[in-house]
Amino acid sequence: MSDRFFLYDDTTQAKTRFVSFMGEEQRHDLALIYSDRHYGKVIILDMLSNRFAIIGQDDLKEEGYLEFAFGISEEKAAELLDFLNEIIY
């Protein structure tokens, strides 16, 4: 058996916020993980679809990013974008 080669193996403190809200298109159940690990970006876990993305303010400005990352329609992404614009700075 060969030695395992780690690129990194860190333990950090993180703050997790759980949010559930009903939009016009669908219900959103999210876990938002804040740490200093990803250059100020937030790990957003969509607990209904089991998808996640590491998102910062720059990503929110990318057209089609939320649709691609979470596999959702433009309408569903618009209501998610409204929420994320309020909490990600």
N, C-alpha and C positions, 0 to 999 in steps of 0.2 A: 504494500500500500504506500503510495507516495504522500509527501507532505502537502497539506492544503495551502494554497497560495491565496491570501486575502488581499483584496484591493483596499479594503478598510473594514474595521470592526469596532464601531463606536457605540457608546451608550450616551444618550442625551435626555434631558428633561423636555417634555412636550406638554402643551396644553391642548385638551380636546374639547370641542364644543359640539353638542348634538342639537340639531335643528330639524323640526318637521313643520312644513307649512303646506297649505292647499293652494294651488294656483288655479287659474282658469282652465288649464290644459291637463294638469295632473297633480298628484301629491308628490312632494319632495321630502325624502328622509335622508338627511346628510350628516356626516361626521366631518368636522373641520379640524385638522391637526396643525397646530402652530408650533414651530420649533425654529432654531437658528440654523438648521441643516441645509435648507434649499434657497439660500440667498433672499430670505424674506418672503418667499412664496408659501402658499398654504396647500396642504394635501387635502383635497376634497374627495370624500368617499360617498358615492351614491349607494346607499344600503339597499335600495329596491332593485337596482340593476347589477349590483356587484361590480361597478366600474369606478375608477378613480382617475384623478389628474392632479398634477402639481401646478397650481395656478397663481399667477401674479397679475398685477394691474396690466402689464403688457400683453398677457395672454387674453385678457378680456376684450382687448381692442382688435384682436385677430378675428376677422370675419370667418365664420364657420368652425371656429375652434371648439366651442362647447358641443356643437352638433357632432363633430368627429369624436371628441374625447369621451362623451357619454352615450353616443349612439342614439341621439334624440332628434326630433323634428325641429325645424326652425322656430315654430311657435312655442314649444316647450323650452327651447334654449333661451328664448327671449325673456320668459318669466324667471328662469334661473339666473340669467344675466342681470336682471333688475335687482335680485337679492344679492348676488355676489358683488355688484358695484357698490352696495351699501356697506359691506363688511370688509372688503379687501382694499387696502390703501397702499 
